Structures are given as structure tokens and as C-alpha cells.
């Protein structure tokens, strides 16, 4: 991993040093991974994101995360892509705004599966890279994570604010350094719809899936 960059020493709940990290993508998890490594925390990545649409976008984001994990010998759990289940749960929530009830459902679904895996495989703590994004509601994410962990005795959700202490800036630095694929919408079919509408309203072209943002930006 890269140098710790004056990061504080992190301490998961109850002093545990074994954590299951739910990862949404490589750009968000890069700083979280390096911060935990710098603090000597043993963690495993759990990739469960059935919200991501279309499947091509899902595979790109997952493979970027796998690439970074393998580079640093971090265990990676590739969970099921049960998109049909996600769509069924989203029924009736199609017009919810970002950070609304659909997002709560989405976080609940992903954290419930993360908590179940942690319970079945001896992880005392779960956390997520989702909260490092400034586009997300930290309280909404922590609420979903805490509810999911509460279903199992001895399991805690770590509510650490990964944005603080320069975390958000380091997230961007790591993404540029590693040339991560930079998604331009949250992930689901409805966020893609709404983002493209906003882009059209402001005179921009639709999102082009698969464009490597940093590499494209550096072209002469």
C-alpha cells in the first residue's frame, strides 16, 4: 500500500482487528483500504452490489475493485449479482429522489447480506466504503449498517467517517494514481435515468459506460 500520509491510527469497535468491508467500488474503497492497512487492521472485501445497472457497468466496477485488491493481497468475496431481487424490492420506489426511500432500501439490502456473511464467517465488525462519497447521506448509511448488524449477537457496524482527516482528498489522489474507472452515476437504473436527464437539461451528452475518465482526461 501507499504511505499512510499522516493518517490517524484507527480502532474498530471493541478493539477488534478483523473487519468485513462492504465495497461499492474501487474509487470509494481505495482510501478505506489503505487507511485500514496503515492501522494494521485485517480485513476482507465483500462486493455485493445488485443495484448496479447495466451488467456491463457492474462488471467494470467489480473488476476494478478486484484488480486493486489483488495488487495488495487483500481477500475479495464476490457475492451474487441478484439484480432481479433488487428490482423487485425497488418496485413502487422508482420515482424516489437520490437519498430517498429507494436508497434506504438499497443500503438495507446490501448490508443485510454483508452482515449475514460476517455472522457466518466469524467477522465481529462490518463497515462500508459507501460513506466516503460526498453524494451520500452518512446518517442514512450508518442507520442501515447498524440495523443490519443488530440482527446478530456480537456483530457491530463501524460508523467511522472515512471522509474526515483528508480522507476525501486521498480518495481522489488514489483514484488518479491507480487510474480507476470513474463511474458518473450512483449505480442503479433510476440514478442512471435521472443523471442522464440532468445532463440533457444542462446541454451535456448522455453517460458513456466504459470510458476511463482519468486516462481520457490526460489525452492531448
Secondary structure, DSSP 4 states (H G I P E B T S, - for coil): ----TTPPPP--GGG--EEEEE-S-HHHHHHHHHHHHHTT-EEEEEE--TT--SHHHHHHHHHHHHHHHHHTT--EEE----HHHHHHHTTT-TTPPTTSHHHHHHHHHHHHHHHHHHHHTT-SEEEESGGGSTTS-HHHHHHHHHHHHTTSTT-EE----TTTTTHHHHHHHHHHHHT----SS-SSHHHHHHHHHHHHHTTPPPP-TT--HHHHHT--
